[in-house]
């Protein structure tokens, strides 16, 4: 069993149950899925860039990404409806916990000038989003073999009812949030 999943069962559930006074352990919020996405706007001119982004995403997540397509045409960006413009991967269950463990313990500490994750990145319904400016913070990516630096978005979807519950859940799981100045 994964280290984060074990920590959730043994430490996080009792702590959140006590803090929010849940009567049933099934009321305690949990991570539902993690969606990792990468937009490649330059793919409208050069299809090879999208192929390289897919390869990078596959190395980062260990899963084959799906290609995302434009929903509508925008003439200023030379974009037509249905054109491939990015890729994404949805992680669930064991793979999700493994990715979260790598994110918290390896990737986030490697971010340059890191001072903690901003707590304003919640959406009001208990879901958390963060962006990375470059894919090279992942140890799976070899710096010599990338063609260009690409950013990616990581969305953590939880079963929490509000932001406070989700913030406590992620904090208990080891997410390094900024300290709140009093």
C-alpha positions in Angstrom: 0.0 0.0 0.0 1.2 3.5 -0.8 2.7 5.6 2.0 0.3 8.5 1.5 -2.8 6.2 1.4 -1.6 4.6 4.6 -1.1 8.0 6.2 -4.6 9.0 5.2 -6.1 6.0 6.8 -4.1 6.0 10.1 -3.5 9.7 10.8 -5.6 12.0 8.5 -9.0 10.4 9.0 -8.9 10.5 12.8 -7.5 14.1 12.8 -10.1 15.4 10.5 -12.8 13.5 12.2 -11.9 15.2 15.5 -11.3 18.7 14.0 -14.6 18.9 12.0 -16.6 16.6 14.4 -17.6 14.0 11.8 -19.7 11.2 13.3 -18.9 8.7 10.4 -15.4 8.1 8.9 -17.1 8.1 5.4 -17.8 11.8 5.9 -14.1 12.7 6.1 -13.0 14.3 2.8 -10.6 12.3 0.5 -8.8 12.9 -2.7 -11.0 11.7 -5.6 -8.7 12.3 -8.6 -5.8 14.4 -9.9 -5.9 15.9 -13.4 -2.5 16.9 -14.9 -2.9 19.0 -18.0 -0.5 20.8 -20.4 -1.6 23.4 -23.0 0.5 23.6 -26.1 -0.8 26.6 -28.0 2.1 26.5 -30.5 0.8 23.1 -31.7 -1.4 24.9 -34.3 1.8 25.7 -36.3 4.0 22.7 -35.4 2.5 19.3 -34.7 5.8 17.9 -33.4 5.5 20.2 -30.3 2.4 18.4 -29.2 4.0 15.0 -29.7 6.9 16.1 -27.5 4.4 17.4 -24.9 2.6 14.0 -24.9 5.9 12.2 -24.4 6.9 14.5 -21.5 3.4 14.0 -19.9 3.7 10.2 -20.3 7.1 10.3 -18.5 5.7 12.5 -15.7 2.5 10.6 -14.9 3.3 7.1 -16.2 0.0 7.1 -18.1 -0.7 7.8 -21.8 -2.4 11.3 -22.0 -5.4 12.1 -24.1 -5.1 14.9 -26.7 -7.4 17.9 -25.9 -8.9 19.8 -28.8 -10.1 23.4 -29.3 -13.8 23.8 -28.4 -14.3 26.8 -30.7 -12.5 28.7 -33.5 -10.6 31.9 -32.6 -9.3 33.6 -35.8 -6.8 35.9 -33.9 -4.9 32.8 -32.7 -5.2 30.9 -36.0 -7.2 28.3 -34.2 -10.0 26.2 -35.6 -12.5 24.1 -33.8 -11.3 20.5 -33.2 -7.5 21.4 -33.6 -5.3 19.6 -31.1 -4.0 22.1 -28.5 -2.9 20.2 -25.4 -3.0 17.0 -23.5 -4.2 15.8 -20.1 -4.1 12.7 -17.8 -6.6 11.8 -15.0 -5.1 9.8 -12.2 -7.2 7.8 -9.7 -6.7 5.3 -6.8 -3.1 4.0 -6.3 -1.6 5.9 -9.2 -3.1 9.2 -7.8 -1.6 8.6 -4.3 1.8 7.7 -5.8 1.8 10.9 -8.0 0.8 13.0 -5.0 3.6 11.5 -2.9 6.2 12.3 -5.6 4.7 15.8 -6.0 4.9 16.7 -2.3 8.2 15.0 -1.4 10.3 15.4 -4.6 8.9 17.9 -7.1 7.7 20.8 -4.9 11.0 21.1 -3.0 12.8 21.3 -6.4 10.9 24.4 -7.4 13.2 27.4 -7.6 12.7 30.1 -5.0 9.9 28.1 -3.3 8.3 29.7 -0.2 5.2 27.6 0.1 2.0 27.1 -1.9 -0.5 29.9 -1.9 -3.7 28.9 -0.1 -5.9 31.0 -2.4 -5.8 28.4 -5.1 -9.0 26.7 -4.0 -12.2 27.0 -6.1 -14.8 27.3 -3.3 -15.9 23.7 -3.6 -12.9 22.0 -2.1 -10.8 21.5 -5.2 -7.2 22.7 -5.4 -5.3 23.9 -8.5 -1.7 24.7 -9.0 0.5 25.5 -11.9 4.2 24.7 -12.6 6.2 26.9 -14.9 8.4 24.2 -16.2 8.3 20.4 -16.5 12.0 20.0 -15.6 11.2 19.9 -11.8 10.1 16.3 -12.3 13.1 13.9 -12.0 11.7 11.8 -14.8 12.4 14.5 -17.4 16.0 14.7 -18.7 16.9 18.3 -19.2 19.1 17.5 -22.3 16.2 15.8 -24.1 13.5 18.5 -23.9 12.9 20.8 -26.9 11.3 23.7 -24.9 10.2 24.5 -21.4 6.4 23.9 -20.9 4.2 24.7 -17.9 1.6 22.3 -16.6 -1.5 22.5 -14.4 -2.2 20.1 -11.5 -5.8 19.9 -10.2 -6.6 18.0 -7.1 -10.3 17.1 -6.9 -11.5 16.2 -3.4 -14.8 15.2 -1.8 -14.6 18.1 0.6 -17.7 20.4 0.9 -15.7 23.6 1.3 -12.2 25.0 1.1 -11.4 24.8 4.8 -11.9 21.0 4.8 -9.9 20.5 1.6 -7.1 22.7 2.9 -6.9 20.7 6.1 -7.0 17.4 4.2 -4.1 18.5 1.9 -2.1 20.0 4.8 -2.4 16.7 6.8 -1.3 14.8 3.7 1.9 16.9 3.6 1.2 19.8 1.1 3.6 22.6 2.0 1.2 25.7 2.2 2.5 29.1 3.1 2.4 30.1 6.7 -0.4 32.6 7.5 1.0 35.8 9.0 -0.9 36.9 12.0 
